[in-house]
Amino acid sequence: MKNKGLTLIMTALVLLYFWAGCGGREKETGETTVATAEKTEEKVTDNSLPPGSDQGPDESAKTGEEGERMEQMKQRLRDRGIDPESSQGKRIIEMMKSRGMGPGAGQDAPLVELQEVSPHNLKSYVTLNGKVEPERSVKVYSRLSAYVEKILKEEDDYVSEGTVMALLDDTEIRIQYRQAENQLKQAELTLNDEEQKFNRSEQLKKEDLISEEDYQMAKTNYYNARIEYQNQMENFKDLQLQLEYTQIRAPIEGYIVERLIDVGSRVNANEEVYSVEDFSPLLIRLYVPASDAINLEKGMPVDISSELFPGRVFQGEVKLINPRIDAESGTVKVTVEVKNSRDLLKPGMFVEARILISEDEDKLAIPHKALVYKKGAPFVFLFAAGQVRLQGIETGISHEDRIEVVSGLQRGDKIVVVGIEDLKDGMKVRVKR
């Protein structure tokens, strides 16, 4: 009976506490409210702190205000014949605090931001990193040994197929070429003379006006002259070719990316002298996991981006898909062709490639930052009635900063997106407005 009476007294005190405005409301005269406000303002605006104090102005004002509210509560208990320092008075004060009614109640509740779950259009991408490569890269070699006489094209120069890039000293070869040209003319004259002699010998042989021995001699001389002419012709062509080789030409259309010779230096036959690359188009070779590669098709659009050009996206498309899977890595080689706008992309650059493989409309999605993982499973903090509850969900495809919610949430649910670090299941929170 005694306990029941105590309970009734405490309940009455709680109701009286609310009626009397211990939480911040004062009597109708408003005098106490004004006085309290003036005192609070004085404490807030007073930025001076005692030596050694590490409390800032805001914290001091907050502490002072809570202290005043506590004193008000104790005074009201005294007015009702209850000692605030007694066990009964302390129980009443603690009950007020536990129900969010006393001084300082709710001050420790975390401040959070909420977002309503709503449908979005989601795109599914395969995102991989790769290196830009030219379609063709050709190393140019010297065909003969000679000194470099002149450099006509430098690195970064654009050349067409057949453009002369450098000249080698052709003095020795040109002398040999002229000698071979004269020898060829002499051999041609000898051949014509021997051919005429042979033709006359054939005519005389038919009329039995020449011996067999003389006929065979004329025939042999003619054949020997023809062989000599052919040898001289081959020698002449060889020297003519060597003379052309003194002009180092571009084998393809493209940019010179490397020059390895200098004027006055001697190059040897089969020594590399230039490197030329064709930048139109550029290629990116990607190694796509087999599980994603099955969704790819030739001609699919590809977005290319580079850290060197923030905010800029280059367009490309899937050009080739290798038919076999690499047994060690479980990947498929996919070649992407890039439309190099304004020649900004260069071979050797590392880029990010995003291939759109599917697009879904009106899918429930939430920000990635709202997710909390417990033992590898995704959860969110669901808000309702001033507190949060840990809610398990099933996720689907991810697009940029959002991820699909397959189950666990409904349209219109409110979840915490900022301030989840210190939250616990069932915790009361304050919502940022």
C-alpha positions in Angstrom: 0.0 0.0 0.0 2.9 2.3 0.8 4.6 1.5 -2.5 1.4 2.2 -4.4 1.1 5.6 -2.6 4.7 6.5 -3.5 4.0 5.7 -7.2 0.9 7.9 -7.1 2.9 10.7 -5.6 5.6 10.4 -8.3 3.1 10.3 -11.1 1.4 13.4 -9.7 4.7 15.1 -9.5 5.4 14.3 -13.2 2.1 15.8 -14.3 2.8 18.8 -12.1 6.2 19.1 -13.7 4.7 19.3 -17.1 1.9 21.7 -16.0 4.4 24.0 -14.3 6.7 24.2 -17.3 9.9 22.8 -15.9 11.0 22.0 -19.4 11.4 25.7 -20.3 7.8 27.2 -19.8 7.2 29.7 -17.0 4.3 31.3 -15.3 1.9 33.5 -17.3 3.7 36.6 -16.1 6.7 35.6 -18.1 9.1 37.3 -15.5 11.1 34.1 -14.8 11.4 33.4 -18.6 12.8 36.9 -19.3 15.2 36.7 -16.4 16.4 33.2 -17.5 16.8 34.4 -21.1 18.8 37.4 -20.0 21.1 35.2 -17.9 21.5 32.7 -20.7 22.3 35.5 -23.2 24.8 37.0 -20.8 26.5 33.6 -20.4 26.5 33.0 -24.2 27.9 36.4 -25.1 30.6 36.3 -22.4 33.5 34.8 -24.2 35.9 35.3 -21.4 37.0 32.0 -19.6 38.8 31.5 -16.4 42.5 30.6 -16.7 43.0 26.9 -17.4 39.4 26.4 -18.6 39.1 24.5 -21.9 35.4 25.1 -22.4 34.3 27.3 -25.3 31.5 29.9 -25.1 28.9 27.5 -26.5 29.7 24.7 -24.1 29.7 27.1 -21.1 26.3 28.5 -22.1 24.9 25.0 -22.5 26.2 23.9 -19.1 24.9 27.0 -17.4 21.4 26.6 -18.9 21.2 23.0 -17.8 22.3 24.0 -14.3 19.6 26.6 -14.1 17.0 24.1 -15.2 18.1 21.6 -12.6 17.9 24.3 -9.9 14.3 25.1 -11.1 13.3 21.5 -10.8 14.8 21.1 -7.3 13.0 24.3 -6.2 9.7 23.0 -7.4 10.3 19.8 -5.5 11.0 21.8 -2.4 7.8 23.8 -2.9 5.9 20.6 -2.8 7.6 19.4 0.4 10.1 17.0 -1.2 13.8 17.2 -0.5 15.6 17.0 -3.9 18.6 15.4 -2.2 16.5 12.6 -0.6 16.1 9.2 -2.2 12.6 10.0 -3.2 13.6 13.3 -4.8 16.5 11.8 -6.7 14.2 9.0 -8.1 11.8 11.7 -9.4 14.7 13.5 -11.1 16.1 10.4 -12.6 12.6 9.4 -13.8 12.3 12.8 -15.5 15.6 12.3 -17.3 14.9 8.8 -18.4 11.6 9.9 -20.0 13.3 12.9 -21.8 11.7 15.5 -19.6 14.4 16.6 -17.3 17.4 19.0 -17.8 19.9 17.8 -20.4 17.5 15.2 -21.7 18.0 14.4 -25.4 21.2 16.5 -25.5 23.4 13.5 -26.1 21.2 12.1 -28.9 23.2 11.9 -32.2 22.3 14.4 -35.0 21.5 12.7 -38.3 20.3 13.4 -41.8 17.5 11.4 -43.4 16.6 10.5 -46.9 13.4 9.0 -48.3 13.7 5.7 -50.3 12.5 6.4 -53.8 12.7 4.9 -57.3 15.6 5.7 -59.7 16.8 4.8 -63.2 19.8 2.5 -62.7 22.5 1.7 -65.2 24.8 -1.3 -64.9 28.4 -0.9 -66.1 31.5 -2.9 -66.4 34.3 -0.6 -65.2 37.9 -1.5 -66.0 41.3 0.1 -66.3 43.5 -0.2 -69.4 46.3 1.5 -71.3 45.9 3.3 -74.6 47.7 1.8 -77.5 48.1 2.8 -81.2 46.5 0.7 -83.8 49.9 0.2 -85.5 53.4 0.7 -84.2 56.3 0.1 -86.7 60.0 0.2 -86.0 62.1 1.5 -89.0 65.5 -0.1 -89.7 68.4 1.0 -91.8 68.8 -1.3 -94.9 72.5 -0.6 -95.3 75.6 0.7 -93.4 76.4 4.4 -94.0 76.9 7.7 -92.2 73.8 9.9 -91.5 73.9 13.0 -93.7 70.7 14.8 -92.8 67.7 14.6 -90.5 64.5 15.7 -92.2 61.8 14.7 -89.7 61.8 14.9 -85.9 59.9 13.2 -83.1 56.2 14.3 -83.0 56.2 15.0 -86.7 53.3 13.6 -88.6 54.4 11.7 -91.7 52.6 10.1 -94.6 53.6 6.7 -96.0 56.8 7.1 -98.0 57.8 10.4 -96.5 61.7 10.7 -96.4 62.7 11.2 -92.8 66.5 11.1 -93.0 69.3 10.9 -95.6 72.3 8.7 -95.5 75.6 9.5 -97.2 75.4 8.0 -100.7 78.8 9.0 -102.1 80.3 5.5 -102.3 77.1 3.9 -103.5 76.5 6.5 -106.2 80.1 5.9 -107.6 79.4 2.2 -107.7 76.0 2.9 -109.2 77.5 4.9 -112.1 80.1 2.2 -112.7 77.4 -0.4 -112.8 75.4 1.8 -115.2 78.3 2.0 -117.6 79.0 -1.7 -117.4 75.4 -2.4 -118.1 75.5 -0.3 -121.2 78.7 -2.0 -122.4 77.1 -5.4 -121.8 74.1 -4.3 -123.7 76.2 -3.3 -126.7 78.1 -6.6 -126.6 74.9 -8.5 -126.4 73.5 -6.7 -129.5 76.6 -7.4 -131.4 76.8 -11.1 -130.5 73.1 -11.4 -131.3 73.6 -10.1 -134.8 76.5 -12.4 -135.4 74.5 -15.4 -134.2 71.6 -14.5 -136.5 73.9 -14.3 -139.5 75.5 -17.6 -138.5 72.1 -19.3 -138.4 71.3 -18.0 -141.9 74.7 -19.2 -143.2 74.2 -22.6 -141.5 70.9 -23.1 -143.3 72.7 -22.4 -146.7 75.7 -24.6 -145.7 78.0 -21.7 -146.0 79.5 -22.0 -142.5 81.0 -24.8 -140.6 79.4 -26.4 -137.6 82.3 -25.3 -135.5 81.9 -21.6 -136.4 78.1 -21.8 -135.9 78.6 -23.2 -132.4 81.1 -20.6 -131.6 78.8 -17.8 -132.6 76.0 -19.4 -130.6 78.2 -19.7 -127.5 79.3 -16.1 -127.7 75.7 -14.9 -128.0 74.6 -16.9 -124.9 77.6 -15.7 -122.9 76.8 -12.1 -123.8 73.2 -12.5 -122.8 74.3 -14.0 -119.4 76.8 -11.1 -118.8 74.1 -8.6 -119.6 71.7 -10.2 -117.1 74.4 -10.2 -114.4 75.2 -6.5 -115.1 71.5 -5.7 -114.9 71.2 -7.4 -111.5 74.2 -5.6 -110.2 72.8 -2.3 -111.5 69.4 -2.9 -109.9 71.1 -3.8 -106.6 73.0 -0.6 -106.5 69.9 1.3 -107.6 68.1 -0.2 -104.6 70.9 0.7 -102.3 70.8 4.2 -103.5 67.1 4.4 -102.7 67.9 2.9 -99.2 70.0 6.0 -98.4 66.6 7.7 -98.1 65.0 6.5 -94.9 61.2 6.6 -95.5 58.1 6.2 -93.3 56.6 2.8 -93.8 53.1 3.9 -92.6 51.2 7.1 -92.0 51.4 8.3 -88.4 53.5 10.2 -85.8 57.2 9.8 -85.2 57.5 8.8 -81.6 61.3 8.0 -81.5 64.4 9.1 -83.5 67.5 7.0 -82.7 70.1 8.5 -85.1 72.0 11.8 -85.3 73.8 13.6 -88.1 77.3 12.3 -88.5 76.7 9.0 -86.8 77.2 5.7 -88.6 74.4 3.2 -88.8 74.7 -0.4 -89.6 72.4 -2.6 -91.7 69.3 -3.8 -89.7 69.8 -1.1 -87.0 66.7 0.6 -85.7 66.6 4.3 -86.6 63.0 5.5 -86.1 59.6 4.4 -84.6 56.3 5.5 -86.2 52.8 4.9 -84.7 49.4 5.3 -86.2 47.1 7.0 -83.7 43.9 6.7 -85.8 42.2 5.0 -84.2 43.5 4.3 -80.7 42.9 1.0 -79.0 42.4 -0.1 -75.4 42.8 -3.7 -74.5 40.7 -4.7 -71.5 40.7 -8.0 -69.6 37.1 -8.5 -68.6 36.0 -11.2 -66.1 34.2 -14.0 -67.9 31.0 -13.5 -65.9 30.8 -9.9 -67.3 32.2 -10.7 -70.8 29.1 -12.9 -71.6 27.0 -9.7 -71.6 29.2 -7.8 -74.1 28.6 -7.5 -77.8 30.6 -5.8 -80.6 29.5 -2.2 -81.1 28.6 -1.6 -77.5 29.3 2.1 -76.5 32.2 2.7 -74.1 32.9 5.8 -72.0 36.6 6.6 -71.6 37.9 8.9 -69.0 41.4 9.9 -67.8 42.7 11.7 -64.7 44.6 14.0 -67.0 41.2 15.4 -68.3 38.9 15.6 -65.3 35.2 15.8 -66.3 35.9 14.9 -69.9 34.5 11.7 -71.4 35.8 10.2 -74.7 33.6 7.9 -76.8 34.5 4.4 -78.0 33.0 1.1 -78.8 33.7 -2.6 -78.4 35.7 -3.6 -81.5 36.8 -7.2 -80.8 36.0 -9.9 -78.2 38.5 -12.7 -78.0 36.6 -16.1 -78.2 38.7 -17.8 -75.6 38.9 -17.4 -71.8 42.3 -17.1 -70.2 42.6 -20.2 -67.9 44.8 -18.5 -65.3 43.0 -15.2 -64.8 39.5 -16.2 -65.9 39.3 -13.1 -68.1 38.5 -12.4 -71.8 40.5 -9.9 -73.8 38.2 -7.2 -75.2 39.6 -4.5 -77.6 37.9 -1.1 -77.5 38.4 1.4 -80.3 38.5 5.1 -79.2 37.4 8.1 -81.2 40.3 10.3 -80.3 38.8 13.8 -80.1 41.3 16.5 -80.9 44.2 14.0 -80.5 44.1 14.5 -76.7 44.6 10.9 -75.8 48.0 9.5 -76.3 49.4 6.0 -76.4 50.7 4.9 -73.0 48.0 6.8 -71.0 46.1 4.8 -68.4 42.4 5.3 -68.6 39.1 4.0 -67.1 36.7 2.4 -69.4 33.0 2.0 -68.6 30.8 -0.3 -70.7 27.0 0.0 -70.3 25.6 -3.6 -70.2 22.0 -2.9 -68.9 19.6 -0.2 -67.9 16.7 -0.5 -65.5 14.0 2.1 -64.8 12.0 2.8 -61.6 14.2 0.7 -59.2 14.3 1.4 -55.5 17.8 2.7 -54.7 19.6 4.3 -51.8 23.0 6.0 -51.5 26.1 3.8 -50.9 26.9 5.9 -47.8 23.7 4.7 -46.1 25.0 1.1 -46.0 26.3 -0.5 -42.9 27.8 -4.0 -43.1 27.5 -6.6 -40.4 29.4 -9.8 -41.0 29.5 -9.0 -44.7 25.7 -8.4 -45.0 24.2 -5.0 -45.8 22.1 -3.1 -43.3 20.6 0.5 -43.1 19.3 2.5 -40.1 15.6 2.9 -40.6 14.1 5.9 -38.8 10.7 6.0 -37.1 9.2 7.7 -34.1 12.4 9.5 -33.1 14.6 6.5 -33.1 16.5 4.3 -35.5 16.3 0.5 -36.1 18.9 -1.6 -37.9 17.2 -3.1 -41.0 18.8 -5.8 -43.1 18.4 -5.4 -46.9 19.2 -7.2 -50.1 21.0 -5.2 -52.8 21.2 -5.4 -56.5 23.0 -3.5 -59.3 25.1 -0.5 -58.4 25.2 2.8 -60.4 27.5 5.7 -59.5 26.6 6.7 -55.9 23.5 4.5 -55.6 22.7 0.9 -55.2 19.5 -1.0 -55.9 17.4 -2.3 -53.0 15.9 -5.7 -53.9 14.1 -6.3 -50.6 14.0 -5.0 -47.0 12.8 -1.4 -47.7 9.7 0.1 -49.2 9.1 3.3 -51.1 8.7 6.2 -48.6 10.8 4.7 -45.8 13.2 7.1 -44.2 16.8 6.0 -43.7 19.9 7.7 -42.2 22.4 8.9 -44.7 24.6 11.1 -42.6 25.7 10.4 -39.0 25.6 6.6 -39.1 29.0 6.1 -37.5 28.0 6.2 -33.9 24.4 4.8 -34.2 23.2 1.6 -32.5 20.0 -0.3 -33.0 17.1 1.3 -31.1 19.0 4.6 -30.4 17.1 7.8 -30.2 18.3 10.5 -32.6 17.8 14.1 -33.5 17.0 14.9 -37.1 18.8 17.7 -38.8 16.2 20.1 -40.4 
